[in-house]
Amino acid sequence: MSNTGNVHIAADRLSLVGLGRDGKPLFETPLRSRYFLVGTTKRLRAQVPSSECGQLAALEAVLVSSGVDLKRRLDVSQADCK
């Protein structure tokens, strides 16, 4: 996750959501990192439950803070589960 803006962000909620082919959430994993300084990039890691991996269509990073609601989506395929 990168903060390319000019203010720091203190996230109230940061999570990784796995979305099924129907667009419905299969799981949500909270992420620990909550503070993003200006001009920094943080690598975030989360485990995808193996029982859900074959049903995934996308992963979505969700960051919620006061006045900020960001979502970034990455489409995935079953081949990515190996």
MINU-298162 format. One record per atom (N, C-alpha, C, CB): residue number from 1; residue in three letters; x, y, z; atom name. Coordinates in steps of 0.001 Angstrom, whole numbers, plus 500000, padded with zeros to 6 digits. Glycine has a CB too. Layout:
N
+-----+------+--------+--------+--------+------+
| pos | code |   east |  north |     up | site |
+-----+------+--------+--------+--------+------+
| NUM |  ALA |      X |      Y |      Z |   CA |
...
+-----+------+--------+--------+--------+------+
REM end
This chain:
82
+-----+------+--------+--------+--------+------+
| pos | code |   east |  north |     up | site |
+-----+------+--------+--------+--------+------+
|   1 |  MET | 500846 | 498852 | 500000 |    N |
|   1 |  MET | 500000 | 500000 | 500000 |   CA |
|   1 |  MET | 500905 | 501229 | 500000 |    C |
|   1 |  MET | 499030 | 499988 | 501211 |   CB |
|   2 |  SER | 500584 | 502206 | 499173 |    N |
|   2 |  SER | 501398 | 503421 | 499052 |   CA |
|   2 |  SER | 500581 | 504654 | 499403 |    C |
|   2 |  SER | 501967 | 503554 | 497631 |   CB |
|   3 |  ASN | 501236 | 505583 | 500068 |    N |
|   3 |  ASN | 500628 | 506876 | 500340 |   CA |
|   3 |  ASN | 501374 | 507906 | 499504 |    C |
|   3 |  ASN | 500672 | 507231 | 501874 |   CB |
|   4 |  THR | 500819 | 508229 | 498352 |    N |
|   4 |  THR | 501457 | 509188 | 497452 |   CA |
|   4 |  THR | 500917 | 510603 | 497643 |    C |
|   4 |  THR | 501263 | 508754 | 496008 |   CB |
|   5 |  GLY | 500048 | 510770 | 498633 |    N |
|   5 |  GLY | 499462 | 512084 | 498901 |   CA |
|   5 |  GLY | 500389 | 512962 | 499719 |    C |
|   5 |  GLY | 498140 | 511932 | 499622 |   CB |
|   6 |  ASN | 499814 | 514020 | 500305 |    N |
|   6 |  ASN | 500621 | 514954 | 501084 |   CA |
|   6 |  ASN | 500195 | 515026 | 502551 |    C |
|   6 |  ASN | 500544 | 516330 | 500467 |   CB |
|   7 |  VAL | 499403 | 514051 | 503018 |    N |
|   7 |  VAL | 499026 | 513944 | 504431 |   CA |
|   7 |  VAL | 499149 | 512490 | 504868 |    C |
|   7 |  VAL | 497574 | 514472 | 504670 |   CB |
|   8 |  HIS | 499437 | 512287 | 506153 |    N |
|   8 |  HIS | 499515 | 510913 | 506643 |   CA |
|   8 |  HIS | 498094 | 510360 | 506813 |    C |
|   8 |  HIS | 500305 | 510845 | 507992 |   CB |
|   9 |  ILE | 497997 | 509052 | 506817 |    N |
|   9 |  ILE | 496702 | 508390 | 506978 |   CA |
|   9 |  ILE | 496783 | 507451 | 508169 |    C |
|   9 |  ILE | 496294 | 507615 | 505686 |   CB |
|  10 |  ALA | 495860 | 507625 | 509102 |    N |
|  10 |  ALA | 495712 | 506703 | 510228 |   CA |
|  10 |  ALA | 494423 | 505934 | 509977 |    C |
|  10 |  ALA | 495686 | 507461 | 511630 |   CB |
|  11 |  ALA | 494549 | 504692 | 509562 |    N |
|  11 |  ALA | 493387 | 503887 | 509170 |   CA |
|  11 |  ALA | 492589 | 503442 | 510387 |    C |
|  11 |  ALA | 493831 | 502664 | 508361 |   CB |
|  12 |  ASP | 491274 | 503581 | 510308 |    N |
|  12 |  ASP | 490382 | 503013 | 511315 |   CA |
|  12 |  ASP | 490190 | 501527 | 511053 |    C |
|  12 |  ASP | 489020 | 503742 | 511320 |   CB |
|  13 |  ARG | 490207 | 501173 | 509782 |    N |
|  13 |  ARG | 490045 | 499767 | 509385 |   CA |
|  13 |  ARG | 490863 | 499516 | 508134 |    C |
|  13 |  ARG | 488543 | 499412 | 509141 |   CB |
|  14 |  LEU | 491580 | 498412 | 508124 |    N |
|  14 |  LEU | 492348 | 497987 | 506962 |   CA |
|  14 |  LEU | 492192 | 496480 | 506857 |    C |
|  14 |  LEU | 493862 | 498407 | 507071 |   CB |
|  15 |  SER | 491706 | 496015 | 505713 |    N |
|  15 |  SER | 491466 | 494578 | 505587 |   CA |
|  15 |  SER | 491608 | 494115 | 504142 |    C |
|  15 |  SER | 490078 | 494224 | 506113 |   CB |
|  16 |  LEU | 491746 | 492800 | 504011 |    N |
|  16 |  LEU | 491761 | 492148 | 502717 |   CA |
|  16 |  LEU | 490484 | 491330 | 502609 |    C |
|  16 |  LEU | 493036 | 491256 | 502532 |   CB |
|  17 |  VAL | 489720 | 491573 | 501566 |    N |
|  17 |  VAL | 488444 | 490886 | 501363 |   CA |
|  17 |  VAL | 488561 | 490003 | 500126 |    C |
|  17 |  VAL | 487266 | 491907 | 501213 |   CB |
|  18 |  GLY | 488186 | 488747 | 500270 |    N |
|  18 |  GLY | 488141 | 487832 | 499142 |   CA |
|  18 |  GLY | 486737 | 487799 | 498577 |    C |
|  18 |  GLY | 488594 | 486421 | 499554 |   CB |
|  19 |  LEU | 486605 | 488055 | 497278 |    N |
|  19 |  LEU | 485300 | 488102 | 496622 |   CA |
|  19 |  LEU | 485113 | 486891 | 495716 |    C |
|  19 |  LEU | 485147 | 489400 | 495814 |   CB |
|  20 |  GLY | 483939 | 486283 | 495792 |    N |
|  20 |  GLY | 483609 | 485157 | 494937 |   CA |
|  20 |  GLY | 483193 | 485607 | 493553 |    C |
|  20 |  GLY | 482513 | 484332 | 495559 |   CB |
|  21 |  ARG | 482944 | 484654 | 492694 |    N |
|  21 |  ARG | 482537 | 484969 | 491310 |   CA |
|  21 |  ARG | 481228 | 485741 | 491246 |    C |
|  21 |  ARG | 482402 | 483690 | 490501 |   CB |
|  22 |  ASP | 480389 | 485587 | 492274 |    N |
|  22 |  ASP | 479120 | 486324 | 492326 |   CA |
|  22 |  ASP | 479278 | 487714 | 492939 |    C |
|  22 |  ASP | 478092 | 485533 | 493121 |   CB |
|  23 |  GLY | 480516 | 488079 | 493303 |    N |
|  23 |  GLY | 480784 | 489394 | 493881 |   CA |
|  23 |  GLY | 480582 | 489472 | 495382 |    C |
|  23 |  GLY | 479921 | 490401 | 493231 |   CB |
|  24 |  LYS | 480114 | 488391 | 495980 |    N |
|  24 |  LYS | 479877 | 488384 | 497424 |   CA |
|  24 |  LYS | 481161 | 488035 | 498165 |    C |
|  24 |  LYS | 478759 | 487385 | 497789 |   CB |
|  25 |  PRO | 481352 | 488630 | 499364 |    N |
|  25 |  PRO | 482557 | 488338 | 500153 |   CA |
|  25 |  PRO | 482598 | 486878 | 500608 |    C |
|  25 |  PRO | 482624 | 489262 | 501374 |   CB |
|  26 |  LEU | 483760 | 486259 | 500453 |    N |
|  26 |  LEU | 483987 | 484903 | 500954 |   CA |
|  26 |  LEU | 484674 | 484944 | 502312 |    C |
|  26 |  LEU | 484831 | 484091 | 499955 |   CB |
|  27 |  PHE | 485534 | 485955 | 502515 |    N |
|  27 |  PHE | 486230 | 486120 | 503788 |   CA |
|  27 |  PHE | 486722 | 487558 | 503890 |    C |
|  27 |  PHE | 487416 | 485114 | 503919 |   CB |
|  28 |  GLU | 487053 | 487962 | 505102 |    N |
|  28 |  GLU | 487677 | 489262 | 505345 |   CA |
|  28 |  GLU | 488750 | 489068 | 506411 |    C |
|  28 |  GLU | 486616 | 490340 | 505790 |   CB |
|  29 |  THR | 489965 | 489496 | 506090 |    N |
|  29 |  THR | 491091 | 489356 | 507000 |   CA |
|  29 |  THR | 491573 | 490740 | 507413 |    C |
|  29 |  THR | 492238 | 488544 | 506345 |   CB |
|  30 |  PRO | 491492 | 491076 | 508696 |    N |
|  30 |  PRO | 492022 | 492374 | 509139 |   CA |
|  30 |  PRO | 493540 | 492400 | 509001 |    C |
|  30 |  PRO | 491613 | 492662 | 510606 |   CB |
|  31 |  LEU | 494065 | 493556 | 508631 |    N |
|  31 |  LEU | 495507 | 493749 | 508512 |   CA |
|  31 |  LEU | 495970 | 494671 | 509625 |    C |
|  31 |  LEU | 495888 | 494328 | 507119 |   CB |
|  32 |  ARG | 497145 | 494435 | 510148 |    N |
|  32 |  ARG | 497611 | 495143 | 511340 |   CA |
|  32 |  ARG | 498092 | 496562 | 511082 |    C |
|  32 |  ARG | 498707 | 494374 | 511970 |   CB |
|  33 |  SER | 498721 | 496805 | 509973 |    N |
|  33 |  SER | 499301 | 498114 | 509723 |   CA |
|  33 |  SER | 498192 | 499151 | 509611 |    C |
|  33 |  SER | 500165 | 498098 | 508444 |   CB |
|  34 |  ARG | 498308 | 500238 | 510345 |    N |
|  34 |  ARG | 497234 | 501235 | 510367 |   CA |
|  34 |  ARG | 497708 | 502647 | 510060 |    C |
|  34 |  ARG | 496566 | 501223 | 511705 |   CB |
|  35 |  TYR | 499000 | 502883 | 510044 |    N |
|  35 |  TYR | 499517 | 504241 | 509919 |   CA |
|  35 |  TYR | 500398 | 504332 | 508677 |    C |
|  35 |  TYR | 500309 | 504652 | 511190 |   CB |
|  36 |  PHE | 500078 | 505277 | 507800 |    N |
|  36 |  PHE | 500795 | 505424 | 506535 |   CA |
|  36 |  PHE | 501319 | 506847 | 506405 |    C |
|  36 |  PHE | 499880 | 505070 | 505337 |   CB |
|  37 |  LEU | 502629 | 507000 | 506515 |    N |
|  37 |  LEU | 503249 | 508313 | 506396 |   CA |
|  37 |  LEU | 503281 | 508762 | 504941 |    C |
|  37 |  LEU | 504667 | 508293 | 506977 |   CB |
|  38 |  VAL | 503368 | 510054 | 504744 |    N |
|  38 |  VAL | 503447 | 510641 | 503408 |   CA |
|  38 |  VAL | 504644 | 510060 | 502660 |    C |
|  38 |  VAL | 503552 | 512185 | 503491 |   CB |
|  39 |  GLY | 504422 | 509654 | 501417 |    N |
|  39 |  GLY | 505507 | 509201 | 500549 |   CA |
|  39 |  GLY | 506045 | 507814 | 500850 |    C |
|  39 |  GLY | 506615 | 510157 | 500629 |   CB |
|  40 |  THR | 505350 | 507045 | 501673 |    N |
|  40 |  THR | 505851 | 505710 | 502008 |   CA |
|  40 |  THR | 505032 | 504620 | 501328 |    C |
|  40 |  THR | 505836 | 505503 | 503521 |   CB |
|  41 |  THR | 505669 | 503472 | 501200 |    N |
|  41 |  THR | 505016 | 502276 | 500678 |   CA |
|  41 |  THR | 505241 | 501161 | 501689 |    C |
|  41 |  THR | 505566 | 501883 | 499253 |   CB |
|  42 |  LYS | 504175 | 500445 | 502022 |    N |
|  42 |  LYS | 504275 | 499303 | 502931 |   CA |
|  42 |  LYS | 503799 | 498058 | 502210 |    C |
|  42 |  LYS | 503449 | 499537 | 504226 |   CB |
|  43 |  ARG | 504556 | 496980 | 502386 |    N |
|  43 |  ARG | 504126 | 495675 | 501873 |   CA |
|  43 |  ARG | 503277 | 495026 | 502943 |    C |
|  43 |  ARG | 505349 | 494764 | 501486 |   CB |
|  44 |  LEU | 502100 | 494628 | 502556 |    N |
|  44 |  LEU | 501192 | 493986 | 503489 |   CA |
|  44 |  LEU | 500990 | 492543 | 503066 |    C |
|  44 |  LEU | 499844 | 494734 | 503561 |   CB |
|  45 |  ARG | 500953 | 491643 | 504040 |    N |
|  45 |  ARG | 500770 | 490222 | 503748 |   CA |
|  45 |  ARG | 499555 | 489701 | 504490 |    C |
|  45 |  ARG | 502027 | 489411 | 504130 |   CB |
|  46 |  ALA | 498845 | 488809 | 503829 |    N |
|  46 |  ALA | 497694 | 488155 | 504453 |   CA |
|  46 |  ALA | 497567 | 486759 | 503874 |    C |
|  46 |  ALA | 496380 | 488974 | 504233 |   CB |
|  47 |  GLN | 497126 | 485842 | 504687 |    N |
|  47 |  GLN | 496886 | 484477 | 504240 |   CA |
|  47 |  GLN | 495493 | 484390 | 503620 |    C |
|  47 |  GLN | 497033 | 483473 | 505415 |   CB |
|  48 |  VAL | 495419 | 483741 | 502490 |    N |
|  48 |  VAL | 494131 | 483445 | 501866 |   CA |
|  48 |  VAL | 493751 | 482033 | 502310 |    C |
|  48 |  VAL | 494194 | 483568 | 500277 |   CB |
|  49 |  PRO | 492588 | 481883 | 502924 |    N |
|  49 |  PRO | 492188 | 480545 | 503371 |   CA |
|  49 |  PRO | 492162 | 479566 | 502200 |    C |
|  49 |  PRO | 490808 | 480594 | 504051 |   CB |
|  50 |  SER | 492850 | 478433 | 502352 |    N |
|  50 |  SER | 492933 | 477467 | 501254 |   CA |
|  50 |  SER | 491555 | 476943 | 500860 |    C |
|  50 |  SER | 493838 | 476302 | 501645 |   CB |
|  51 |  SER | 490641 | 476883 | 501813 |    N |
|  51 |  SER | 489289 | 476404 | 501510 |   CA |
|  51 |  SER | 488510 | 477372 | 500620 |    C |
|  51 |  SER | 488522 | 476172 | 502801 |   CB |
|  52 |  GLU | 488925 | 478623 | 500580 |    N |
|  52 |  GLU | 488226 | 479651 | 499790 |   CA |
|  52 |  GLU | 488942 | 479974 | 498483 |    C |
|  52 |  GLU | 488075 | 480922 | 500609 |   CB |
|  53 |  CYS | 490202 | 479616 | 498372 |    N |
|  53 |  CYS | 491024 | 480063 | 497252 |   CA |
|  53 |  CYS | 490449 | 479675 | 495889 |    C |
|  53 |  CYS | 492409 | 479498 | 497388 |   CB |
|  54 |  GLY | 489980 | 478453 | 495746 |    N |
|  54 |  GLY | 489457 | 478002 | 494466 |   CA |
|  54 |  GLY | 488174 | 478699 | 494032 |    C |
|  54 |  GLY | 489219 | 476546 | 494523 |   CB |
|  55 |  GLN | 487514 | 479377 | 494970 |    N |
|  55 |  GLN | 486262 | 480075 | 494670 |   CA |
|  55 |  GLN | 486461 | 481566 | 494421 |    C |
|  55 |  GLN | 485285 | 479883 | 495804 |   CB |
|  56 |  LEU | 487697 | 482048 | 494613 |    N |
|  56 |  LEU | 487971 | 483482 | 494494 |   CA |
|  56 |  LEU | 487903 | 483987 | 493062 |    C |
|  56 |  LEU | 489326 | 483790 | 495064 |   CB |
|  57 |  ALA | 487370 | 485183 | 492911 |    N |
|  57 |  ALA | 487420 | 485900 | 491646 |   CA |
|  57 |  ALA | 488290 | 487145 | 491776 |    C |
|  57 |  ALA | 486006 | 486280 | 491184 |   CB |
|  58 |  ALA | 488359 | 487702 | 493018 |    N |
|  58 |  ALA | 489129 | 488931 | 493232 |   CA |
|  58 |  ALA | 489498 | 489070 | 494699 |    C |
|  58 |  ALA | 488334 | 490166 | 492763 |   CB |
|  59 |  LEU | 490574 | 489821 | 494924 |    N |
|  59 |  LEU | 490958 | 490262 | 496260 |   CA |
|  59 |  LEU | 490812 | 491769 | 496287 |    C |
|  59 |  LEU | 492422 | 489818 | 496630 |   CB |
|  60 |  GLU | 490310 | 492286 | 497396 |    N |
|  60 |  GLU | 490092 | 493719 | 497506 |   CA |
|  60 |  GLU | 490701 | 494223 | 498810 |    C |
|  60 |  GLU | 488583 | 494057 | 497437 |   CB |
|  61 |  ALA | 491610 | 495192 | 498714 |    N |
|  61 |  ALA | 492165 | 495851 | 499892 |   CA |
|  61 |  ALA | 491232 | 497005 | 500238 |    C |
|  61 |  ALA | 493643 | 496353 | 499642 |   CB |
|  62 |  VAL | 490837 | 497082 | 501507 |    N |
|  62 |  VAL | 489897 | 498106 | 501955 |   CA |
|  62 |  VAL | 490534 | 498907 | 503085 |    C |
|  62 |  VAL | 488553 | 497470 | 502416 |   CB |
|  63 |  LEU | 490604 | 500226 | 502927 |    N |
|  63 |  LEU | 491111 | 501122 | 503947 |   CA |
|  63 |  LEU | 490041 | 502144 | 504265 |    C |
|  63 |  LEU | 492420 | 501809 | 503493 |   CB |
|  64 |  VAL | 489679 | 502235 | 505538 |    N |
|  64 |  VAL | 488676 | 503201 | 505982 |   CA |
|  64 |  VAL | 489294 | 504073 | 507058 |    C |
|  64 |  VAL | 487390 | 502489 | 506509 |   CB |
|  65 |  SER | 489157 | 505386 | 506900 |    N |
|  65 |  SER | 489649 | 506363 | 507862 |   CA |
|  65 |  SER | 488687 | 507541 | 507836 |    C |
|  65 |  SER | 491124 | 506813 | 507536 |   CB |
|  66 |  SER | 488870 | 508492 | 508717 |    N |
|  66 |  SER | 487965 | 509641 | 508721 |   CA |
|  66 |  SER | 488082 | 510390 | 507394 |    C |
|  66 |  SER | 488279 | 510589 | 509914 |   CB |
|  67 |  GLY | 487006 | 510423 | 506659 |    N |
|  67 |  GLY | 486968 | 511102 | 505370 |   CA |
|  67 |  GLY | 487585 | 510323 | 504220 |    C |
|  67 |  GLY | 487652 | 512397 | 505486 |   CB |
|  68 |  VAL | 488025 | 509093 | 504467 |    N |
|  68 |  VAL | 488675 | 508297 | 503433 |   CA |
|  68 |  VAL | 488063 | 506902 | 503408 |    C |
|  68 |  VAL | 490204 | 508221 | 503672 |   CB |
|  69 |  ASP | 487689 | 506458 | 502213 |    N |
|  69 |  ASP | 487185 | 505095 | 502022 |   CA |
|  69 |  ASP | 487773 | 504592 | 500707 |    C |
|  69 |  ASP | 485594 | 505045 | 502009 |   CB |
|  70 |  LEU | 488882 | 503854 | 500799 |    N |
|  70 |  LEU | 489595 | 503401 | 499603 |   CA |
|  70 |  LEU | 489425 | 501904 | 499408 |    C |
|  70 |  LEU | 491084 | 503754 | 499695 |   CB |
|  71 |  LYS | 489258 | 501518 | 498159 |    N |
|  71 |  LYS | 489201 | 500104 | 497796 |   CA |
|  71 |  LYS | 490034 | 499904 | 496548 |    C |
|  71 |  LYS | 487732 | 499627 | 497571 |   CB |
|  72 |  ARG | 490871 | 498876 | 496565 |    N |
|  72 |  ARG | 491661 | 498511 | 495398 |   CA |
|  72 |  ARG | 491442 | 497039 | 495141 |    C |
|  72 |  ARG | 493175 | 498832 | 495599 |   CB |
|  73 |  ARG | 491095 | 496708 | 493902 |    N |
|  73 |  ARG | 490718 | 495342 | 493545 |   CA |
|  73 |  ARG | 491753 | 494713 | 492628 |    C |
|  73 |  ARG | 489345 | 495323 | 492875 |   CB |
|  74 |  LEU | 492013 | 493429 | 492872 |    N |
|  74 |  LEU | 492913 | 492644 | 492036 |   CA |
|  74 |  LEU | 492174 | 491383 | 491628 |    C |
|  74 |  LEU | 494250 | 492307 | 492781 |   CB |
|  75 |  ASP | 491911 | 491227 | 490336 |    N |
|  75 |  ASP | 491254 | 490013 | 489852 |   CA |
|  75 |  ASP | 492248 | 488858 | 489923 |    C |
|  75 |  ASP | 490718 | 490202 | 488393 |   CB |
|  76 |  VAL | 491750 | 487686 | 490311 |    N |
|  76 |  VAL | 492591 | 486503 | 490434 |   CA |
|  76 |  VAL | 491934 | 485340 | 489704 |    C |
|  76 |  VAL | 492839 | 486149 | 491921 |   CB |
|  77 |  SER | 492722 | 484295 | 489451 |    N |
|  77 |  SER | 492191 | 483084 | 488815 |   CA |
|  77 |  SER | 492516 | 481888 | 489684 |    C |
|  77 |  SER | 492769 | 482895 | 487385 |   CB |
|  78 |  GLN | 491937 | 480756 | 489360 |    N |
|  78 |  GLN | 492208 | 479544 | 490126 |   CA |
|  78 |  GLN | 493679 | 479142 | 490025 |    C |
|  78 |  GLN | 491315 | 478401 | 489641 |   CB |
|  79 |  ALA | 494329 | 479492 | 488925 |    N |
|  79 |  ALA | 495756 | 479187 | 488755 |   CA |
|  79 |  ALA | 496611 | 479920 | 489786 |    C |
|  79 |  ALA | 496215 | 479560 | 487340 |   CB |
|  80 |  ASP | 496109 | 481035 | 490320 |    N |
|  80 |  ASP | 496856 | 481797 | 491323 |   CA |
|  80 |  ASP | 496871 | 481100 | 492682 |    C |
|  80 |  ASP | 496262 | 483191 | 491468 |   CB |
|  81 |  CYS | 496061 | 480088 | 492859 |    N |
|  81 |  CYS | 495963 | 479398 | 494155 |   CA |
|  81 |  CYS | 497033 | 478342 | 494356 |    C |
|  81 |  CYS | 494613 | 478758 | 494292 |   CB |
|  82 |  LYS | 497862 | 478110 | 493390 |    N |
|  82 |  LYS | 498883 | 477062 | 493510 |   CA |
|  82 |  LYS | 500101 | 477547 | 494231 |    C |
|  82 |  LYS | 499279 | 476547 | 492156 |   CB |
+-----+------+--------+--------+--------+------+
REM end
